[in-house]
Amino acid sequence: MPTSNDMQKVLDIQDSNIIFKNNCVTYGTFKGRKCKYIDCTLSYTPEKCRKCQIENKNYIVYKNGTQTSRITFPLSGIIPTFLRLKKQFLCAKLVKNRLLLKPL
């Protein structure tokens, strides 16, 4: 099984906060065409919230759910390849506002 470090080297990704798990490569379809998906997760302790810019004092920016971004790799074979990157951060202020805005 390839390790996370091996996948980073093969894909030429320098960010050590991107983690690949075993069996992270799957095949599927996108817009009716066969493609390859590589799943990974971005995980680190942020200095501030990327949306409201509040500083991460006392760990108020924490992992809460995920948002997946699909990144297209340059064509390196017959099958198009996409990186599905899961990102996980929201601050307590945004989570509280979202809960207040939800309809009952």
Secondary structure by P-SEA (a helix, b strand, c coil): cccaaaaaaaacccccccccccccbbbbbcccccbbbbbbbbbcccccccccccccccccccccbbbbbbbbccccccbbbbbbbbbbbbcaaaaaaaaaaccc
